[in-house]
């Protein structure tokens, strides 16, 4: 289920490709719901981000970066060597015959003193924030985050955020589409350059060898500052809408996420899909896309994030990318509050299983109850019949009370998704169609038991949550997503150590109170696949009220 935070990343999973997509039908064959695994594994950012507004976390200080005029020749001299066209004659391998006991380094690099990575912050004169962490890696990960998404769409431009992502890395004022593609190919990052649209944020990102960062930053900024939006390129991109719909319906995990949000926030804000549909084609015009950019893509709503890159270089080239151009001015926009409605939404699909989720209203971003909610999710945990390795959650409540109690339940996992003004907490499970009723009943019973978490169980959950939190900081992509999302929604960044302190301060009473408050609300039910035996909404609602 999508989140403003780490749900675009994942822990290592041999069934998931480099972009987080399941490889063919193998995922269904082994019956692992990818979204549920992601939800269980990558919730730490949302929890920690919520803690960044608490009094325990110090405010982030941003170093100002002023715009300045520079000599073009001096700037060009700083760029790395780059040839748009490579015409090379084959040469013999100079290392042929070299054995492993012989060094082949002609110019060994100088040894550098190791230093602990730390987050560094700057802010451009136009208001755009720049943050980076240099871990010394050879591959730099750059992300340009924008506080825009499907929740800001209207009836006059439904699907426009998805259209903007489809038009990424096309023609700009400086580069044609062909030259953009060829440049990315020459830099070796044509497969990693992408733009993703979410409900509250959009991100342009690319992975590139760190010496080529000065070439990539202007290319990223050009996509949001002066895209040409040529009519024939827009027309070609509009043909991808049908592919988006087909891919969505072929992915049960994503479909459950879509249905759950539509039911939970019916006809408002977070209930609007970030995926364009065929009925949006009439809005797929250069004018509609350009208007959306002008309304939402001001630098004050942006954050440039880099991992494995020098902060000085990142801030300098960001400044140079904006210095000679008039950025989009900040416009006031209507920030309609997300209204949680609850409800029930089901859809028959091609999956041979029943995919069902039961959710309740959770705490939004920046609220003090988000840490207790994170611990409740850890207590519930999750499990899959295809994975019983140590550390996979085999002793969690869902594993013991749902998965192990029925041979027909394939997998089950808790999720906690937080947005700027709303949240969803619940459980997502996959089962044989005829036994979906039993699974949903067991899930409801497990949820009602959250009001009684013992001291030992809470201590264990705290240790597990903090362990996952620190381990996941080793993932460069997850770290970049974490920093970008926190900066967009709060303007600050909380480190893992900051949130670990907040976790330690959570009491049993706080966890019990958070559970009771959550269970007192109206539930949301979503199901996809073979849904014929999923219980009626009123039945599940009554089961949750029995707490």
C-alpha positions as CSV (number, residue, x, y, z in Angstrom):
1,X,0.0,0.0,0.0
2,X,1.4,3.3,-1.0
3,X,2.8,5.7,1.5
4,X,4.5,9.1,1.3
5,X,7.6,7.3,2.4
6,X,9.5,4.1,1.8
7,X,6.8,2.1,0.0
8,X,8.7,2.7,-3.3
9,X,11.6,0.8,-1.9
10,X,12.0,-2.7,-0.4
11,X,14.3,-5.0,1.4
12,X,16.1,-7.5,-0.7
13,X,13.7,-9.9,-2.2
14,X,14.7,-12.3,-5.0
15,X,11.2,-12.1,-6.4
16,X,11.4,-8.4,-6.8
17,X,13.2,-6.8,-9.7
18,X,15.5,-3.7,-9.6
19,X,12.5,-1.3,-9.8
20,X,10.3,-3.1,-7.2
21,X,8.2,-5.0,-9.7
22,X,7.5,-8.7,-9.3
23,X,9.2,-10.8,-11.9
24,X,6.6,-12.4,-14.1
25,X,4.2,-14.9,-12.5
26,X,6.8,-16.2,-10.0
27,X,5.5,-14.0,-7.2
28,X,2.0,-15.3,-7.6
29,X,3.3,-18.9,-7.8
30,X,5.0,-18.6,-4.5
31,X,2.1,-16.7,-3.1
32,X,3.9,-13.7,-1.6
33,X,2.0,-10.4,-1.6
34,X,4.7,-7.9,-2.5
35,X,2.9,-4.9,-1.2
36,X,2.3,-6.4,2.2
37,X,6.0,-7.4,2.5
38,X,7.0,-3.9,1.6
39,X,4.6,-2.4,4.0
40,X,5.9,-4.5,6.8
41,X,9.5,-3.9,6.0
42,X,9.6,-0.2,5.1
43,X,7.4,1.6,7.6
44,X,10.3,3.1,9.7
45,X,10.5,6.3,7.7
46,X,6.9,7.3,8.2
47,X,7.2,6.6,11.9
48,X,10.5,8.5,12.3
49,X,9.3,11.4,10.2
50,X,6.3,11.9,12.4
51,X,8.6,12.1,15.3
52,X,10.7,14.9,13.7
53,X,8.1,17.4,14.7
54,X,8.2,16.4,18.3
55,X,10.1,18.5,20.8
56,X,12.8,15.8,21.3
57,X,14.1,16.4,17.7
58,X,16.2,19.5,17.1
59,X,15.3,21.8,14.3
60,X,17.2,21.4,11.1
61,X,19.6,24.3,10.2
62,X,20.0,25.0,6.5
63,X,23.1,26.8,5.1
64,X,22.0,29.5,2.7
65,X,23.2,29.2,-0.9
66,X,23.1,32.6,-2.8
67,X,22.8,32.8,-6.6
68,X,25.9,34.2,-8.3
69,X,27.0,34.9,-11.8
70,X,30.0,32.9,-12.9
71,X,32.2,32.7,-15.9
72,X,30.9,30.2,-18.3
73,X,34.4,28.9,-19.3
74,X,35.2,28.3,-15.6
75,X,32.0,26.4,-15.1
76,X,32.6,24.3,-18.2
77,X,36.1,23.5,-17.0
78,X,34.6,21.8,-13.9
79,X,32.5,19.4,-15.9
80,X,33.8,15.8,-16.2
81,X,34.9,14.6,-19.6
82,X,31.9,13.5,-21.6
83,X,31.5,12.5,-25.2
84,X,28.0,12.4,-26.7
85,X,29.2,10.1,-29.5
86,X,31.6,7.3,-28.8
87,X,33.5,6.0,-31.7
88,X,36.2,3.7,-30.4
89,X,38.5,1.2,-32.1
90,X,38.8,-2.1,-30.4
91,X,42.0,-2.4,-28.3
92,X,43.7,-5.4,-26.8
93,X,43.1,-6.2,-23.2
94,X,46.1,-4.7,-21.3
95,X,45.5,-7.0,-18.3
96,X,45.4,-10.3,-20.3
97,X,47.5,-12.9,-18.4
98,X,47.5,-11.0,-15.1
99,X,47.2,-13.2,-12.1
100,X,45.4,-12.4,-8.9
101,X,48.6,-11.9,-7.0
102,X,49.5,-8.9,-9.2
103,X,48.1,-5.4,-8.9
104,X,46.6,-4.0,-12.1
105,X,46.1,-0.4,-10.6
106,X,48.4,1.9,-12.5
107,X,47.5,4.9,-10.3
108,X,46.3,3.5,-6.9
109,X,43.9,5.9,-5.2
110,X,45.0,7.8,-2.2
111,X,43.9,6.3,1.1
112,X,41.4,8.6,2.8
113,X,40.5,8.7,6.5
114,X,37.1,7.2,7.2
115,X,34.4,9.4,8.6
116,X,30.9,8.6,9.7
117,X,28.3,9.8,7.1
118,X,26.2,12.7,8.2
119,X,23.3,14.6,6.7
120,X,24.1,18.1,5.4
121,X,21.5,20.8,4.6
122,X,21.4,23.9,2.4
123,X,18.7,26.1,1.0
124,X,18.9,28.0,-2.3
125,X,17.9,31.6,-2.5
126,X,14.7,30.6,-4.3
127,X,13.6,28.4,-1.4
128,X,14.5,24.9,-2.7
129,X,16.1,22.7,0.0
130,X,19.1,20.6,-0.7
131,X,20.2,17.7,1.5
132,X,22.7,15.0,1.1
133,X,24.6,12.1,2.9
134,X,27.9,11.1,1.5
135,X,28.5,7.4,2.4
136,X,31.5,7.2,0.0
137,X,29.8,4.9,-2.5
138,X,30.7,5.0,-6.1
139,X,27.1,5.3,-7.3
140,X,25.3,8.6,-6.5
141,X,21.5,8.6,-6.1
142,X,19.9,11.9,-6.9
143,X,16.2,12.6,-6.4
144,X,14.2,15.8,-7.0
145,X,11.1,15.7,-4.8
146,X,8.1,17.9,-5.5
147,X,5.1,18.4,-3.1
148,X,2.5,17.6,-5.7
149,X,0.4,14.6,-6.6
150,X,-3.0,13.2,-7.3
151,X,-4.6,14.7,-4.2
152,X,-4.2,18.2,-5.8
153,X,-6.0,17.2,-9.0
154,X,-9.5,18.5,-9.8
155,X,-12.3,17.4,-12.1
156,X,-10.7,19.5,-14.8
157,X,-7.4,17.6,-14.9
158,X,-7.9,14.1,-13.4
159,X,-4.8,12.0,-14.1
160,X,-2.5,14.9,-14.7
161,X,0.1,13.9,-12.1
162,X,0.5,10.6,-13.9
163,X,0.7,12.5,-17.2
164,X,3.5,14.6,-15.8
165,X,5.5,11.5,-14.9
166,X,4.9,10.0,-18.4
167,X,6.3,13.2,-19.9
168,X,9.5,13.1,-17.9
169,X,12.9,13.0,-19.6
170,X,11.4,14.2,-22.9
171,X,12.3,17.4,-24.8
172,X,13.3,20.5,-22.8
173,X,14.5,24.0,-23.8
174,X,18.0,22.7,-23.9
175,X,17.8,19.1,-25.1
176,X,15.6,17.2,-27.5
177,X,14.1,13.9,-26.5
178,X,16.7,12.1,-28.5
179,X,19.6,13.9,-27.0
180,X,18.2,13.4,-23.5
181,X,17.9,9.7,-24.1
182,X,21.4,9.5,-25.6
183,X,22.9,11.5,-22.8
184,X,21.4,9.2,-20.2
185,X,22.6,6.2,-22.1
186,X,26.2,7.6,-22.3
187,X,26.1,8.2,-18.6
188,X,24.9,4.7,-18.0
189,X,21.7,5.7,-16.2
190,X,19.0,5.4,-18.8
191,X,17.5,2.4,-16.9
192,X,17.5,4.2,-13.6
193,X,16.1,7.6,-14.7
194,X,12.4,7.8,-13.8
195,X,9.6,9.9,-12.5
196,X,7.0,8.5,-10.1
197,X,3.8,10.2,-9.2
198,X,2.2,9.6,-5.8
199,X,-0.7,11.0,-3.9
200,X,1.2,13.8,-2.1
201,X,4.6,13.8,-3.8
202,X,6.4,13.4,-7.2
203,X,10.0,12.4,-7.6
204,X,12.4,12.6,-10.5
205,X,15.4,10.3,-9.7
206,X,18.4,8.8,-11.3
207,X,21.4,6.7,-10.2
208,X,24.7,7.6,-11.8
209,X,28.4,7.3,-11.3
210,X,29.2,10.0,-8.8
211,X,31.7,11.8,-11.1
212,X,28.8,12.6,-13.5
213,X,26.6,14.3,-10.9
214,X,27.3,17.8,-12.4
215,X,25.8,16.6,-15.7
216,X,22.7,15.0,-14.2
217,X,21.5,17.8,-11.9
218,X,20.8,20.3,-14.7
219,X,19.1,17.6,-16.7
220,X,16.8,16.8,-13.7
221,X,16.0,20.5,-13.1
222,X,15.3,21.1,-16.8
223,X,12.5,18.6,-16.6
224,X,10.6,20.7,-14.1
225,X,11.8,24.2,-15.1
226,X,11.4,24.3,-18.9
227,X,9.9,21.1,-20.4
228,X,8.8,21.8,-24.0
229,X,5.7,19.5,-23.9
230,X,5.6,19.1,-27.6
231,X,2.2,18.0,-29.0
232,X,3.5,14.9,-30.7
233,X,5.4,13.8,-27.6
234,X,2.3,14.3,-25.5
235,X,0.2,12.3,-28.0
236,X,2.8,9.5,-28.0
237,X,2.9,9.4,-24.2
238,X,-1.0,9.3,-24.0
239,X,-0.9,5.9,-25.5
240,X,0.8,4.6,-22.3
241,X,-2.4,5.1,-20.4
242,X,-3.9,1.8,-21.5
243,X,-0.6,0.1,-20.5
244,X,-0.9,1.7,-17.1
245,X,-4.4,0.3,-16.6
246,X,-3.4,-3.2,-17.8
247,X,-0.3,-3.2,-15.4
248,X,-2.5,-2.0,-12.5
249,X,-5.1,-4.8,-12.9
250,X,-2.4,-7.4,-13.3
251,X,-0.9,-6.4,-9.9
252,X,-3.3,-7.5,-7.1
253,X,-1.2,-5.8,-4.4
254,X,-1.5,-2.4,-6.1
255,X,-5.1,-2.9,-6.9
256,X,-5.9,-3.6,-3.2
257,X,-4.1,-0.3,-2.4
258,X,-6.1,1.6,-4.9
259,X,-9.4,0.1,-3.7
260,X,-8.6,0.7,-0.1
261,X,-7.8,4.4,-0.6
262,X,-10.9,5.0,-2.8
263,X,-13.1,3.4,-0.1
264,X,-11.3,5.1,2.9
265,X,-11.3,8.6,1.3
266,X,-14.3,8.4,-0.9
267,X,-14.3,11.1,-3.6
268,X,-11.8,13.3,-1.9
269,X,-8.0,14.0,-1.8
270,X,-6.2,10.8,-1.0
271,X,-9.0,8.8,-2.6
272,X,-8.0,10.1,-6.0
273,X,-5.9,7.6,-7.9
274,X,-2.3,8.5,-9.0
275,X,-2.9,6.3,-12.0
276,X,-4.4,7.8,-15.1
277,X,-7.4,6.0,-16.7
278,X,-8.8,6.1,-20.2
279,X,-11.4,8.7,-19.1
280,X,-8.5,11.1,-18.5
281,X,-7.3,11.1,-22.1
282,X,-9.3,14.2,-22.9
283,X,-7.2,16.1,-20.3
284,X,-3.9,14.8,-21.8
285,X,-2.9,18.0,-23.4
286,X,0.2,20.2,-23.2
287,X,-1.9,23.0,-21.7
288,X,-3.3,20.9,-18.9
289,X,0.2,19.5,-18.0
290,X,1.8,23.0,-18.1
291,X,-0.9,24.5,-15.9
292,X,-0.4,21.8,-13.3
293,X,3.4,22.5,-13.3
294,X,2.8,26.2,-12.9
295,X,0.4,25.7,-10.0
296,X,2.5,23.2,-8.0
297,X,6.2,23.1,-9.1
298,X,7.6,26.2,-7.3
299,X,11.1,25.6,-5.9
300,X,9.7,26.3,-2.4
301,X,7.8,23.0,-2.8
302,X,10.9,21.1,-3.9
303,X,13.8,19.2,-2.2
304,X,16.9,18.0,-4.0
305,X,18.3,14.9,-2.2
306,X,21.6,13.1,-2.9
307,X,23.2,10.0,-1.4
308,X,26.9,9.3,-2.1
309,X,27.6,12.8,-3.3
310,X,29.5,15.7,-2.0
311,X,27.1,18.2,-0.5
312,X,29.2,21.2,-1.8
313,X,29.0,19.8,-5.3
314,X,25.3,19.1,-5.0
315,X,24.4,22.5,-3.7
316,X,26.7,24.3,-6.2
317,X,25.3,22.6,-9.3
318,X,21.7,23.0,-8.0
319,X,22.4,26.8,-7.7
320,X,23.9,26.9,-11.2
321,X,20.9,25.1,-12.7
322,X,18.5,27.8,-11.4
323,X,20.7,30.9,-11.4
324,X,20.1,32.1,-14.9
325,X,16.4,31.2,-15.1
326,X,13.1,32.5,-13.6
327,X,11.8,29.7,-11.5
328,X,8.0,29.0,-11.3
329,X,6.6,31.5,-8.7
330,X,4.9,30.1,-5.6
331,X,1.1,30.2,-6.0
332,X,-1.4,29.7,-3.2
333,X,-3.4,26.5,-3.6
334,X,-6.4,25.1,-1.9
335,X,-5.2,22.5,0.6
336,X,-8.4,20.5,1.1
337,X,-8.2,18.3,4.2
338,X,-8.4,14.6,3.7
339,X,-11.8,13.3,5.0
340,X,-11.8,9.7,6.1
341,X,-15.1,8.1,5.2
342,X,-14.5,4.4,5.6
343,X,-16.4,2.0,3.4
344,X,-16.3,-1.2,1.4
345,X,-15.0,-1.7,-2.2
346,X,-14.4,-5.0,-4.0
347,X,-13.4,-6.0,-7.5
348,X,-13.3,-9.3,-9.3
349,X,-9.9,-9.9,-10.8
350,X,-7.8,-12.5,-12.6
351,X,-5.9,-13.5,-9.5
352,X,-6.7,-17.1,-8.4
353,X,-6.5,-16.0,-4.7
354,X,-8.5,-13.6,-2.6
355,X,-6.6,-10.4,-1.7
356,X,-8.3,-8.6,1.2
357,X,-7.4,-5.7,3.4
358,X,-9.1,-4.4,6.6
359,X,-8.0,-0.9,7.6
360,X,-8.9,1.7,10.2
361,X,-8.2,5.5,10.4
362,X,-4.7,6.1,11.8
363,X,-2.8,9.1,12.9
364,X,-1.4,11.6,10.3
365,X,2.1,12.7,9.8
366,X,3.7,14.7,12.6
367,X,1.4,13.5,15.4
368,X,2.7,12.1,18.7
369,X,0.6,8.9,18.4
370,X,2.5,7.7,15.3
371,X,5.3,6.0,17.4
372,X,2.7,4.0,19.3
373,X,1.0,3.1,16.0
374,X,4.3,1.9,14.6
375,X,4.8,-0.3,17.7
376,X,1.3,-1.7,17.2
377,X,2.2,-2.6,13.6
378,X,5.4,-4.3,14.8
379,X,3.4,-6.3,17.4
380,X,1.1,-7.5,14.6
381,X,4.0,-8.2,12.2
382,X,3.3,-10.6,9.4
383,X,4.2,-13.9,7.9
384,X,4.1,-16.0,4.7
385,X,3.9,-19.7,4.1
386,X,6.7,-19.3,1.5
387,X,9.1,-17.7,4.0
388,X,9.8,-19.0,7.5
389,X,13.4,-17.8,7.9
390,X,14.5,-16.2,11.2
391,X,13.6,-12.6,11.3
392,X,10.7,-13.0,8.9
393,X,8.1,-12.5,11.6
394,X,7.3,-16.1,12.4
395,X,6.6,-15.2,16.1
396,X,4.4,-12.2,15.5
397,X,0.7,-12.1,16.3
398,X,-0.5,-12.4,12.7
399,X,1.9,-15.3,12.2
400,X,0.7,-17.2,15.3
401,X,-3.0,-16.2,15.2
402,X,-3.8,-16.1,11.5
403,X,-1.2,-17.7,9.2
404,X,-0.4,-20.8,11.3
405,X,-4.0,-21.4,12.2
406,X,-5.1,-22.2,8.6
407,X,-3.3,-24.0,5.8
408,X,-5.4,-21.9,3.4
409,X,-3.9,-18.5,4.3
410,X,-1.0,-17.7,2.1
411,X,0.4,-14.6,3.8
412,X,-0.7,-11.8,6.1
413,X,1.0,-8.5,7.1
414,X,0.2,-5.3,9.0
415,X,0.6,-1.9,7.4
416,X,0.7,1.7,8.7
417,X,0.5,4.4,6.1
418,X,0.8,8.1,7.1
419,X,0.1,11.2,5.1
420,X,0.2,14.9,5.9
421,X,-3.3,15.0,7.4
422,X,-4.5,11.4,7.5
423,X,-3.4,7.8,7.9
424,X,-4.4,4.1,7.5
425,X,-3.6,1.2,9.7
426,X,-4.6,-2.3,9.0
427,X,-3.9,-5.8,7.8
428,X,-3.5,-7.2,4.3
429,X,-3.9,-10.9,3.7
430,X,-4.0,-13.4,0.8
431,X,-5.9,-16.7,1.0
432,X,-7.7,-19.4,-0.9
433,X,-11.0,-17.9,-2.2
434,X,-13.3,-20.3,-0.2
435,X,-11.5,-19.5,3.0
436,X,-11.4,-15.7,2.7
437,X,-14.2,-15.4,5.3
438,X,-12.2,-17.3,7.9
439,X,-9.1,-15.2,7.2
440,X,-11.0,-11.9,7.5
441,X,-12.6,-13.0,10.7
442,X,-9.3,-14.0,12.2
443,X,-7.7,-10.7,11.1
444,X,-10.6,-8.8,12.8
445,X,-10.1,-10.8,16.0
446,X,-6.4,-10.1,16.0
447,X,-6.9,-6.4,15.5
448,X,-9.3,-6.2,18.5
449,X,-6.6,-7.8,20.7
450,X,-4.2,-4.9,20.2
451,X,-5.7,-3.2,23.3
452,X,-3.8,-5.7,25.5
453,X,-0.1,-5.5,24.8
454,X,2.1,-6.7,27.7
455,X,5.3,-5.2,28.9
456,X,7.5,-8.0,27.5
457,X,5.8,-7.9,24.1
458,X,6.2,-4.1,23.9
459,X,9.9,-4.4,24.9
460,X,10.4,-6.9,22.1
461,X,8.5,-4.7,19.6
462,X,10.7,-1.7,20.5
463,X,13.9,-3.7,19.9
464,X,12.6,-5.1,16.6
465,X,11.5,-1.7,15.4
466,X,14.7,0.0,16.2
467,X,16.7,-2.8,14.6
468,X,14.8,-2.5,11.4
469,X,15.1,1.2,11.5
470,X,18.9,1.3,11.7
471,X,19.4,-1.6,9.3
472,X,17.3,0.0,6.6
473,X,19.4,3.1,6.7
474,X,22.0,1.0,4.8
475,X,19.8,1.1,1.7
476,X,20.7,4.2,-0.3
477,X,17.4,4.3,-2.1
478,X,15.4,4.1,1.1
479,X,17.6,6.7,2.7
480,X,17.0,9.1,-0.2
481,X,13.3,8.5,-0.1
482,X,13.3,9.1,3.7
483,X,15.0,12.4,3.5
484,X,13.0,13.7,0.6
485,X,9.7,12.9,2.1
486,X,10.5,14.3,5.5
487,X,11.7,17.6,3.9
488,X,8.6,18.0,1.8
489,X,6.1,17.3,4.6
490,X,7.8,18.9,7.6
491,X,10.8,21.0,6.3
492,X,13.0,19.1,8.7
493,X,14.8,15.7,9.0
494,X,15.0,13.4,11.9
495,X,17.8,10.9,12.1
496,X,17.3,7.2,13.2
497,X,18.8,8.0,16.6
498,X,16.2,10.8,17.1
499,X,13.3,8.4,16.4
500,X,14.9,5.6,18.5
501,X,14.7,7.9,21.5
502,X,11.0,8.5,20.8
503,X,10.4,4.8,20.6
504,X,12.1,4.2,23.9
505,X,9.8,6.8,25.5
506,X,6.5,5.1,24.5
507,X,4.6,3.5,27.4
508,X,2.1,0.6,27.6
509,X,-0.6,3.1,28.3
510,X,0.1,5.1,25.2
511,X,0.0,2.0,23.0
512,X,-3.3,0.8,24.6
513,X,-4.8,4.3,24.1
514,X,-3.8,4.4,20.5
515,X,-5.3,1.0,19.8
516,X,-8.6,1.9,21.5
517,X,-8.8,5.2,19.6
518,X,-8.2,3.4,16.3
519,X,-10.7,0.6,16.9
520,X,-13.4,3.1,17.8
521,X,-13.5,4.3,14.3
522,X,-15.2,3.1,11.1
523,X,-13.4,0.4,9.2
524,X,-12.5,0.2,5.5
525,X,-12.6,-3.1,3.6
526,X,-11.1,-3.7,0.2
527,X,-10.8,-7.0,-1.7
528,X,-9.6,-8.1,-5.1
529,X,-9.5,-11.3,-7.0
530,X,-12.0,-14.1,-6.2
531,X,-14.0,-12.2,-3.5
532,X,-17.1,-14.4,-3.3
533,X,-16.6,-15.4,0.3
534,X,-15.4,-12.1,1.9
535,X,-17.8,-11.3,4.8
536,X,-20.3,-8.4,4.5
537,X,-19.0,-5.1,5.7
538,X,-21.4,-5.0,8.6
539,X,-20.2,-8.3,9.8
540,X,-16.6,-7.2,9.9
541,X,-17.6,-3.9,11.5
542,X,-19.4,-5.7,14.3
543,X,-16.4,-8.0,14.9
544,X,-14.1,-5.0,15.3
545,X,-16.5,-3.3,17.7
546,X,-16.4,-6.4,19.9
547,X,-13.1,-5.2,21.4
